[in-house]
Amino acid sequence: MPTTFTHSPAETERKEPGIGGKPPLDRRPTGGGGGGGDDDWQNQSHGPRELLYRIRLYLFSVLAADMLFFALLVVFFFARQAGLLMDPRTHYFASDWRRVQLPPILYLSTALLLVSSVAMEVARHNIFREIDVLEEWLGLGKPALRRSLPWVGATLLLGALFLAGQGSAWKQLTAQGYAFVHGATPASYFFYLMTGLHAAHLLLGVFGLILCLTVLSRLKRVEFRQIAIDATAWFWHTMVLTWMVLYAVLIFGQ
C-alpha cells in the first residue's frame, strides 16, 4: 500500500494562515522547565527596571510641582521687597523692607546639609554596585546592603543636625527682635516662611530615611532595596538643592 502523508494541525496552522488557521507562534525557550522565566525577563513592563522608572517618574512629577511652589515663593519675595508704601506723615513712598542679618549657624547647617547629600549619593552608588549586586543575586550575602546602610544612617544624622541648626537660628532671630508674630517685618516674615516650609519638607525626608533604614533589611529582593534607596536619594538631593537656592536668595536677594 502506498504511504500517505497528511498535514498535522500545527503544519496547517503555519502554512495556511489565510483560511482560518492561527498565525505562527513565536515560542521562546524557557530554559528547560523554568516556568516561563525567560518570558518574564523579556516582559520589561512588569520587571524591576520598569518599576524603578515608574517610581522615578511619579517622584519627579511631585518634586516638579513642589519646586514650582518654591519658585513662586521666591517671586513673591522679590515682589514684596520691591514694594513701596506711602508714609502718612511725609506722603512720600518708601520701602519698609529691613534686611535680616542671618545667624552664623546657618553657614554650619548648610555645610552639614551638603555633606549629607554626598553621603546619600554614596549610599545610592553602593546599592547599585554591580559586583555586590551580583553576589546578592547569587545568594552570597548582602554586601550592597552592608555598604549602603552606614551612609544612609550618616545622611539621617546630618539631616537631623541641620534641622536642629534651623531651630537654633529661629531662636537667635527671635532674641534679636525678629519674632514670627503679627506685625513682624516683611523680611523676617519671609525668612520664617521660606526656612520653615523647607524644614517641613526636609522633615519628610528624615522620616523617609528612617523608613528606609527600617525596611531595607526586611526586603528580600535587592531590586526593591535599590528602589527604596534611589527614591529616597532623589528626594533628598532635591531638598538640598532647594535649600541652596533659598539660602542664596536670603543672602544676596535682600
Sine and cosine of phi, psi and omega as CSV:
sin_phi,cos_phi,sin_psi,cos_psi,sin_omega,cos_omega
0.00,0.00,0.73,-0.68,0.00,-1.00
-0.93,0.38,0.56,-0.83,-0.02,-1.00
-0.98,0.21,0.74,-0.67,-0.01,-1.00
-0.93,-0.37,0.78,-0.63,0.00,-1.00
-0.97,-0.26,0.74,-0.67,0.03,-1.00
-0.88,-0.48,0.53,-0.85,0.01,-1.00
-0.96,0.27,0.72,-0.69,0.09,-1.00
-0.97,0.26,0.32,-0.95,0.03,-1.00
-0.85,0.53,-0.60,0.80,-0.02,-1.00
-0.91,0.41,-0.63,0.77,0.01,-1.00
-0.93,0.37,-0.60,0.80,0.02,-1.00
-0.89,0.47,-0.64,0.76,0.01,-1.00
-0.91,0.41,-0.57,0.82,-0.06,-1.00
-0.98,0.18,-0.62,0.79,-0.13,-0.99
-1.00,0.04,-0.40,0.92,-0.08,-1.00
-0.79,-0.62,0.89,0.45,0.00,-1.00
-0.96,0.29,-0.29,0.96,-0.08,-1.00
-1.00,0.09,-0.08,1.00,-0.02,-1.00
-0.87,-0.50,0.64,0.77,0.10,-1.00
0.97,-0.24,-0.16,0.99,0.01,-1.00
-0.98,0.20,0.38,-0.92,0.02,-1.00
-0.97,0.25,0.49,-0.87,0.04,-1.00
-0.92,0.38,0.31,-0.95,0.02,-1.00
-0.86,0.50,0.64,-0.77,-0.02,-1.00
-0.98,-0.19,0.72,-0.69,0.03,-1.00
-1.00,-0.05,1.00,-0.10,-0.05,-1.00
-1.00,-0.04,0.91,-0.42,0.01,-1.00
-1.00,0.06,0.57,-0.82,0.06,-1.00
-0.93,0.37,0.59,-0.81,-0.04,-1.00
-0.97,-0.25,0.17,0.99,0.09,-1.00
0.99,0.15,0.55,0.84,0.09,-1.00
0.98,0.20,0.82,0.58,0.08,-1.00
0.99,0.16,0.51,0.86,-0.03,-1.00
-0.99,0.12,0.09,1.00,0.06,-1.00
0.96,0.27,0.52,0.85,0.04,-1.00
0.99,0.17,0.39,0.92,-0.03,-1.00
-0.89,0.46,-0.54,0.84,0.02,-1.00
-0.92,0.39,-0.62,0.79,0.04,-1.00
-0.90,0.43,-0.62,0.79,0.03,-1.00
-0.90,0.44,-0.59,0.81,0.01,-1.00
-0.93,0.36,-0.63,0.78,-0.01,-1.00
-0.94,0.33,-0.50,0.87,-0.04,-1.00
-0.99,0.14,1.00,0.06,-0.09,-1.00
-0.95,0.31,-0.28,0.96,-0.03,-1.00
-0.93,0.38,-0.28,0.96,0.01,-1.00
-0.88,-0.48,0.20,0.98,-0.03,-1.00
-1.00,-0.03,0.14,-0.99,-0.01,-1.00
-0.91,0.42,-0.52,0.85,0.02,-1.00
-0.90,0.43,-0.70,0.71,0.02,-1.00
-0.91,0.40,-0.60,0.80,0.05,-1.00
-0.90,0.44,-0.64,0.76,0.05,-1.00
-0.88,0.47,-0.69,0.72,0.01,-1.00
-0.91,0.42,-0.62,0.78,0.01,-1.00
-0.91,0.42,-0.71,0.70,0.00,-1.00
-0.90,0.44,-0.65,0.76,0.07,-1.00
-0.88,0.48,-0.66,0.75,-0.01,-1.00
-0.89,0.45,-0.72,0.69,0.03,-1.00
-0.89,0.46,-0.69,0.72,-0.03,-1.00
-0.90,0.43,-0.70,0.72,-0.01,-1.00
-0.91,0.42,-0.55,0.83,0.03,-1.00
-0.91,0.41,-0.69,0.72,0.02,-1.00
-0.91,0.41,-0.69,0.72,-0.01,-1.00
-0.92,0.40,-0.56,0.83,0.04,-1.00
-0.90,0.44,-0.67,0.74,0.06,-1.00
-0.90,0.43,-0.61,0.79,0.03,-1.00
-0.92,0.40,-0.66,0.75,0.02,-1.00
-0.92,0.40,-0.53,0.85,0.07,-1.00
-0.90,0.43,-0.61,0.79,0.04,-1.00
-0.89,0.45,-0.72,0.70,0.01,-1.00
-0.92,0.39,-0.56,0.83,0.05,-1.00
-0.90,0.44,-0.66,0.75,0.06,-1.00
-0.90,0.43,-0.58,0.81,0.04,-1.00
-0.90,0.44,-0.64,0.77,0.04,-1.00
-0.92,0.40,-0.63,0.78,0.04,-1.00
-0.89,0.46,-0.69,0.72,0.04,-1.00
-0.89,0.45,-0.57,0.82,0.04,-1.00
-0.85,0.52,-0.78,0.63,-0.02,-1.00
-0.94,0.33,-0.56,0.83,0.02,-1.00
-0.91,0.41,-0.66,0.75,0.01,-1.00
-0.94,0.35,-0.58,0.82,0.01,-1.00
-0.91,0.42,-0.59,0.81,-0.03,-1.00
-0.99,0.12,-0.10,0.99,-0.03,-1.00
-0.94,0.33,0.52,-0.85,-0.01,-1.00
-0.86,-0.52,0.61,-0.79,0.05,-1.00
-0.86,-0.51,0.53,-0.85,-0.01,-1.00
-1.00,0.06,0.78,-0.63,0.06,-1.00
-0.97,0.25,0.86,-0.51,-0.05,-1.00
-0.92,0.40,-0.34,0.94,-0.01,-1.00
-0.99,0.10,-0.69,0.72,-0.07,-1.00
-0.98,-0.18,-0.24,0.97,-0.04,-1.00
0.88,0.48,0.45,0.89,0.09,-1.00
-0.95,-0.30,0.50,-0.87,0.05,-1.00
-1.00,0.07,0.72,-0.69,-0.01,-1.00
-0.55,-0.84,0.34,-0.94,0.00,-1.00
-1.00,0.00,0.66,-0.75,0.06,-1.00
-0.98,-0.17,0.25,0.97,-0.01,-1.00
-0.98,0.20,0.80,-0.60,0.04,-1.00
-0.84,-0.54,0.85,-0.53,-0.08,-1.00
-0.87,0.49,0.67,-0.75,0.05,-1.00
-0.99,-0.13,0.81,-0.58,0.08,-1.00
-0.98,0.21,0.91,-0.43,-0.06,-1.00
-0.94,0.33,0.69,-0.73,0.03,-1.00
-0.89,0.46,0.63,-0.78,-0.02,-1.00
-0.88,0.48,-0.39,0.92,-0.03,-1.00
-0.91,0.42,-0.32,0.95,0.02,-1.00
-0.91,0.41,-0.49,0.87,0.06,-1.00
-0.90,0.43,-0.68,0.73,0.00,-1.00
-0.93,0.37,-0.70,0.72,-0.02,-1.00
-0.91,0.42,-0.57,0.82,0.05,-1.00
-0.91,0.42,-0.67,0.75,0.05,-1.00
-0.89,0.46,-0.65,0.76,0.03,-1.00
-0.90,0.44,-0.62,0.79,0.00,-1.00
-0.92,0.38,-0.61,0.79,0.06,-1.00
-0.90,0.44,-0.66,0.75,0.03,-1.00
-0.91,0.41,-0.58,0.81,0.03,-1.00
-0.90,0.44,-0.58,0.81,0.05,-1.00
-0.91,0.42,-0.64,0.77,0.06,-1.00
-0.90,0.44,-0.68,0.73,0.01,-1.00
-0.89,0.46,-0.65,0.76,-0.01,-1.00
-0.93,0.38,-0.58,0.82,0.04,-1.00
-0.93,0.36,-0.58,0.81,0.08,-1.00
-0.90,0.44,-0.66,0.75,0.05,-1.00
-0.88,0.48,-0.68,0.73,0.01,-1.00
-0.91,0.42,-0.63,0.78,0.03,-1.00
-0.91,0.42,-0.65,0.76,-0.04,-1.00
-0.93,0.37,-0.58,0.81,-0.04,-1.00
-0.95,0.30,-0.31,0.95,0.06,-1.00
-0.97,-0.23,0.15,0.99,0.00,-1.00
-0.90,0.43,0.87,-0.50,-0.20,-0.98
-0.89,0.45,-0.66,0.75,-0.03,-1.00
-0.89,0.46,-0.72,0.69,-0.02,-1.00
-0.93,0.36,-0.62,0.79,0.03,-1.00
-0.90,0.43,-0.63,0.78,0.03,-1.00
-0.89,0.46,-0.66,0.75,0.03,-1.00
-0.89,0.45,-0.61,0.79,0.03,-1.00
-0.93,0.37,-0.62,0.78,0.05,-1.00
-0.89,0.45,-0.56,0.83,0.00,-1.00
-0.99,0.12,-0.01,1.00,0.02,-1.00
0.97,0.24,0.48,0.88,-0.04,-1.00
-0.99,-0.16,0.48,0.88,-0.01,-1.00
0.94,-0.35,-0.24,-0.97,-0.01,-1.00
-0.76,-0.65,0.91,0.42,-0.04,-1.00
-0.92,0.40,-0.60,0.80,0.00,-1.00
-0.90,0.44,-0.64,0.77,0.02,-1.00
-0.92,0.38,-0.65,0.76,0.01,-1.00
-0.90,0.43,-0.56,0.83,0.02,-1.00
-0.96,0.27,-0.52,0.85,-0.10,-0.99
-1.00,0.09,-0.60,0.80,-0.11,-0.99
-0.82,0.57,-0.72,0.69,0.00,-1.00
-0.87,0.50,-0.59,0.81,-0.02,-1.00
-0.96,0.28,-0.57,0.82,0.10,-0.99
-0.91,0.42,-0.66,0.75,0.06,-1.00
-0.89,0.45,-0.62,0.78,0.04,-1.00
-0.91,0.42,-0.62,0.78,0.06,-1.00
-0.89,0.47,-0.67,0.74,0.03,-1.00
-0.88,0.47,-0.70,0.72,0.00,-1.00
-0.89,0.45,-0.71,0.71,-0.01,-1.00
-0.92,0.39,-0.59,0.81,0.06,-1.00
-0.91,0.41,-0.64,0.77,0.06,-1.00
-0.91,0.42,-0.63,0.78,0.05,-1.00
-0.91,0.42,-0.60,0.80,0.05,-1.00
-0.89,0.46,-0.71,0.70,0.01,-1.00
-0.90,0.44,-0.60,0.80,0.06,-1.00
-0.90,0.43,-0.62,0.78,0.06,-1.00
-0.90,0.43,-0.61,0.80,0.05,-1.00
-0.90,0.44,-0.67,0.75,0.04,-1.00
-0.89,0.46,-0.64,0.77,0.05,-1.00
-0.91,0.42,-0.61,0.79,0.02,-1.00
-0.91,0.42,-0.64,0.77,0.04,-1.00
-0.90,0.44,-0.63,0.77,0.02,-1.00
-0.91,0.41,-0.64,0.77,0.02,-1.00
-0.91,0.42,-0.65,0.76,0.03,-1.00
-0.91,0.41,-0.63,0.78,0.05,-1.00
-0.89,0.46,-0.65,0.76,0.02,-1.00
-0.92,0.40,-0.45,0.89,0.02,-1.00
-1.00,0.10,0.02,1.00,0.01,-1.00
0.99,-0.10,0.18,0.98,0.02,-1.00
-0.96,-0.27,0.84,0.54,-0.02,-1.00
-0.98,0.22,0.47,-0.88,0.02,-1.00
-1.00,0.05,0.98,0.20,-0.03,-1.00
-0.75,-0.66,0.12,-0.99,0.04,-1.00
-0.90,0.43,0.75,-0.67,-0.03,-1.00
1.00,0.01,0.16,0.99,0.03,-1.00
-0.93,0.38,0.38,-0.93,0.02,-1.00
-0.90,0.43,0.51,-0.86,-0.02,-1.00
-0.85,0.53,-0.62,0.78,-0.02,-1.00
-0.90,0.43,-0.71,0.71,0.01,-1.00
-0.93,0.38,-0.58,0.82,0.04,-1.00
-0.88,0.47,-0.73,0.69,0.01,-1.00
-0.93,0.38,-0.54,0.84,0.04,-1.00
-0.88,0.48,-0.75,0.66,0.00,-1.00
-0.91,0.41,-0.62,0.79,-0.04,-1.00
-0.91,0.41,-0.73,0.69,-0.06,-1.00
-0.94,0.33,-0.73,0.69,-0.02,-1.00
-0.95,0.32,-0.57,0.82,0.00,-1.00
-0.93,0.37,-0.69,0.72,0.03,-1.00
-0.91,0.42,-0.63,0.78,0.05,-1.00
-0.92,0.40,-0.65,0.76,0.02,-1.00
-0.88,0.47,-0.59,0.81,0.04,-1.00
-0.90,0.43,-0.65,0.76,0.04,-1.00
-0.92,0.39,-0.66,0.75,0.01,-1.00
-0.92,0.38,-0.51,0.86,0.07,-1.00
-0.90,0.44,-0.59,0.81,0.11,-0.99
-0.89,0.46,-0.63,0.78,0.07,-1.00
-0.90,0.44,-0.61,0.80,0.06,-1.00
-0.90,0.44,-0.69,0.73,0.06,-1.00
-0.89,0.45,-0.60,0.80,0.06,-1.00
-0.90,0.44,-0.62,0.79,0.05,-1.00
-0.91,0.40,-0.65,0.76,0.04,-1.00
-0.89,0.46,-0.70,0.72,0.04,-1.00
-0.89,0.45,-0.65,0.76,0.01,-1.00
-0.88,0.47,-0.71,0.70,0.03,-1.00
-0.90,0.44,-0.52,0.86,-0.04,-1.00
-0.95,0.30,-0.66,0.75,-0.13,-0.99
-1.00,-0.09,-0.25,0.97,-0.09,-1.00
-0.85,0.52,-0.74,0.68,-0.04,-1.00
-0.95,0.32,-0.29,0.96,-0.01,-1.00
-1.00,-0.01,-0.30,0.95,0.03,-1.00
-0.97,0.26,0.80,-0.60,-0.09,-1.00
-0.99,0.16,-0.52,0.85,-0.06,-1.00
-0.99,-0.15,0.68,-0.73,-0.03,-1.00
-0.91,0.41,-0.49,0.87,0.01,-1.00
-0.88,0.48,-0.65,0.76,0.00,-1.00
-0.94,0.34,-0.56,0.83,0.08,-1.00
-0.92,0.40,-0.61,0.79,0.07,-1.00
-0.89,0.46,-0.68,0.73,-0.01,-1.00
-0.90,0.43,-0.66,0.75,-0.02,-1.00
-0.89,0.46,-0.73,0.68,-0.01,-1.00
-0.94,0.33,-0.62,0.78,-0.03,-1.00
-0.89,0.45,-0.73,0.69,-0.01,-1.00
-0.90,0.43,-0.67,0.74,0.02,-1.00
-0.90,0.43,-0.63,0.78,-0.01,-1.00
-0.91,0.41,-0.69,0.72,-0.01,-1.00
-0.90,0.44,-0.64,0.77,0.05,-1.00
-0.89,0.45,-0.68,0.73,-0.04,-1.00
-0.91,0.41,-0.70,0.72,0.02,-1.00
-0.87,0.49,-0.62,0.78,0.01,-1.00
-0.91,0.42,-0.64,0.77,0.02,-1.00
-0.93,0.37,-0.56,0.83,0.06,-1.00
-0.91,0.41,-0.71,0.70,0.03,-1.00
-0.88,0.47,-0.64,0.77,0.03,-1.00
-0.88,0.48,-0.68,0.73,0.00,-1.00
-0.91,0.42,-0.62,0.78,0.01,-1.00
-0.88,0.47,-0.62,0.78,0.04,-1.00
-0.93,0.38,-0.72,0.69,0.00,-1.00
-0.90,0.44,-0.64,0.77,-0.01,-1.00
-0.92,0.40,-0.63,0.78,0.05,-1.00
-0.91,0.42,-0.60,0.80,0.04,-1.00
-0.91,0.42,-0.67,0.74,-0.01,-1.00
-0.93,0.36,-0.50,0.86,-0.01,-1.00
-0.99,0.15,-0.79,0.61,-0.14,-0.99
-0.99,-0.16,-0.28,0.96,-0.09,-1.00
-1.00,0.07,-0.12,0.99,-0.01,-1.00
-1.00,-0.01,0.00,0.00,0.00,0.00
